[in-house]
Amino acid sequence: MSSSPPQAIHDFLNTLEKSTTEREMVKMTLSDPRKKPSEWKNVYIKPVQLKSGYRLNFVYRYSAKDITKNYSVEESVKLVNQMLQHDFYKADLFLSSASHHLSVTKNEKAILSVKKSLPREMPNLLHNKEKKRFVMADNNVYLHSLGITSTDGKVKSDKQDKFRQINKYVEIVDSIVKEAQLPNHFRIADMGSGKGYLTFALYDYLKNALHLSPEMTGVELRPELVEKCNTLATEAAFEHLHFTTGSIDTAELSSPDMLIALHACDIATDQAIARGIQANSKVIICAPCCHKQIRKQLHPSNDLKSITRFGILEERQAEILTDTIRALILEAYGYKTKVFEFISTEHTPKNVLIVGIQTMKQEKPNAVVLERIRQLKALFNIGYHELERILGLHNEI
């Protein structure tokens, strides 16, 4: 192969650069990989307008995934040149009123054809506008104090994942609040609130975006965090957000309408669910962590023994079984239950959320559901689940 591209490729690249300068480019495709099988299927390119200026957006199509990157026009032309000489045989450039088609043969002969066309609709350069945020970073007192944003109100580069987590969490709870049809004024207990990232964000959204009147209490075992969070709540003018020192199983609560426990370790999740059931909370939200209690008992005597031969599979089975029984116990007490992904594993490994929305007040648990739990326990040769022990059900199941 010659060190300089054939004239047809040179003309094609000049047209590409000119089309970006004159804002005539609609889109472009690189196809027909030179190496087969190739890691790339093709590459799609289109113009976008970013805060940093006019750029070309490259979508690298692989067999099992897409990778997106943005480049300046100068960088883009160089990349296209390299890919035409090393990676692809064909390129199609679509402009507002014409299309340019480049084909390179295996003996490196390049052929360029131009076709006139009816005027095409120009692309929306702002296609990549920011996804809707439930919590905004600008002028946000608590996000700055918690180290998420810098002094100019921008999310720090190393806190982008945490900011996405906060917004995803608020988005999920927003849909739960609407489904549960909670009143304008309701009480929330956030058990194990930690540094308060999610507690502050949820209160902020409920009060300032939905214009509700929540009364929210964060319960945290570490007094130094409680003090910091109460100071920050005052600074943020969150009048009805308070933090108190206590444990999940003993903290004083004022009959919460919504009880939340995120990443409460092992049986602390069961303690939180039990408190929600006992308080007749309309909504119970838990993200479990560290499923140790059931795993210690997991000794099936049937064909399921094969699963427990492997430590990692035994651990996963214990997680599934523990959370299934938790969801069923909520169901037995009149809650409509859901179990779904909370935050994707690239952000945090604790990615299961159990949600119970009360559909009826049930003083005694549903016997049919308890029987399903009993059969499930027998299948895995389990003596008891901590949540049933706390609720006094272990003699009934």
URLIN-V466337 format. One record per residue. RES is the residue in three letters. PHI is phi in whole degrees, -180 to 180 (999 if undefined). Layout:
BEGIN
res phi
RES PHI
RES PHI
END
This chain:
BEGIN
res phi
MET 999
SER -72
SER -73
SER -111
PRO -71
PRO -57
GLN -58
ALA -63
ILE -67
HIS -60
ASP -66
PHE -62
LEU -66
ASN -63
THR -65
LEU -59
GLU -64
LYS -64
SER -65
THR -76
THR -63
GLU -92
ARG 56
GLU -104
MET -71
VAL -102
LYS -167
MET -152
THR -134
LEU -108
SER -147
ASP 59
PRO -57
ARG -71
LYS -102
LYS -129
PRO -72
SER -114
GLU -69
TRP -101
LYS -89
ASN -168
VAL -133
TYR -103
ILE -132
LYS -151
PRO -79
VAL -140
GLN -109
LEU -106
LYS -60
SER -81
GLY 123
TYR -71
ARG -137
LEU -108
ASN -95
PHE -101
VAL -112
TYR -86
ARG -92
TYR -102
SER -65
ALA -120
LYS -163
ASP -120
ILE -124
THR -113
LYS -142
ASN -114
TYR -133
SER -68
VAL -60
GLU -60
GLU -63
SER -64
VAL -62
LYS -64
LEU -65
VAL -62
ASN -59
GLN -61
MET -70
LEU -70
GLN -92
HIS -126
ASP -122
PHE -133
TYR -96
LYS -128
ALA -145
ASP -126
LEU -112
PHE -107
LEU -105
SER -64
SER -137
ALA -159
SER -133
HIS -115
HIS -118
LEU -110
SER -131
VAL -112
THR -84
LYS -69
ASN -95
GLU 69
LYS -87
ALA -107
ILE -124
LEU -118
SER -126
VAL -124
LYS -125
LYS -74
SER -148
LEU -66
PRO -54
ARG -96
GLU -71
MET -72
PRO -70
ASN -78
LEU -68
LEU -99
HIS -60
ASN -98
LYS -60
GLU -59
LYS -62
LYS -56
ARG -105
PHE -86
VAL -124
MET -95
ALA -86
ASP -64
ASN 53
ASN -100
VAL -63
TYR -73
LEU -65
HIS -69
SER -65
LEU -85
GLY 84
ILE -83
THR -117
SER -87
THR -64
ASP -90
GLY 82
LYS -96
VAL -70
LYS -64
SER -59
ASP -86
LYS -118
GLN -61
ASP -63
LYS -64
PHE -65
ARG -65
GLN -61
ILE -60
ASN -67
LYS -64
TYR -61
VAL -64
GLU -60
ILE -65
VAL -66
ASP -56
SER -69
ILE -68
VAL -59
LYS -69
GLU -68
ALA -75
GLN 53
LEU -70
PRO -69
ASN -61
HIS -108
PHE -150
ARG -104
ILE -125
ALA -113
ASP -107
MET -84
GLY 73
SER -74
GLY 60
LYS -78
GLY 92
TYR -49
LEU -78
THR -64
PHE -62
ALA -64
LEU -67
TYR -60
ASP -56
TYR -66
LEU -62
LYS -80
ASN -96
ALA -100
LEU -91
HIS 58
LEU -94
SER -124
PRO -75
GLU -115
MET -119
THR -124
GLY -96
VAL -106
GLU -142
LEU -74
ARG -90
PRO -61
GLU -67
LEU -72
VAL -61
GLU -63
LYS -62
CYS -68
ASN -66
THR -64
LEU -68
ALA -61
THR -67
GLU -62
ALA -84
ALA 61
PHE -93
GLU -61
HIS -109
LEU -113
HIS -133
PHE -125
THR -136
THR -83
GLY 171
SER -100
ILE -61
ASP -85
THR -123
ALA -60
GLU -76
LEU -126
SER -102
SER 42
PRO -66
ASP -76
MET -133
LEU -118
ILE -123
ALA -142
LEU -104
HIS 61
ALA -75
CYS -74
ASP 50
ILE -74
ALA -62
THR -64
ASP -66
GLN -63
ALA -68
ILE -61
ALA -61
ARG -65
GLY -65
ILE -64
GLN -65
ALA -90
ASN 56
SER -61
LYS -67
VAL -133
ILE -127
ILE -127
CYS -136
ALA -117
PRO -66
CYS -150
CYS 56
HIS -86
LYS -90
GLN -62
ILE -75
ARG -59
LYS -65
GLN -98
LEU -72
HIS -139
PRO -65
SER -103
ASN -104
ASP -65
LEU -69
LYS -57
SER -61
ILE -67
THR -79
ARG -69
PHE -109
GLY -54
ILE -68
LEU -73
GLU -63
GLU -62
ARG -66
GLN -65
ALA -63
GLU -62
ILE -61
LEU -66
THR -59
ASP -73
THR -64
ILE -66
ARG -59
ALA -64
LEU -68
ILE -65
LEU -59
GLU -62
ALA -63
TYR -97
GLY 90
TYR -104
LYS -81
THR -109
LYS -136
VAL -130
PHE -152
GLU -69
PHE -91
ILE -130
SER -60
THR -64
GLU -71
HIS -99
THR -159
PRO -75
LYS -88
ASN -121
VAL -115
LEU -118
ILE -105
VAL -123
GLY -121
ILE -115
GLN -69
THR -106
MET -157
LYS -84
GLN -127
GLU -66
LYS -108
PRO -68
ASN -64
ALA -65
VAL -65
VAL -69
LEU -62
GLU -66
ARG -63
ILE -67
ARG -60
GLN -65
LEU -66
LYS -63
ALA -64
LEU -61
PHE -104
ASN 59
ILE -101
GLY -75
TYR -158
HIS -109
GLU -57
LEU -64
GLU -69
ARG -67
ILE -62
LEU -84
GLY 74
LEU -99
HIS -63
ASN -89
GLU -97
ILE -105
END
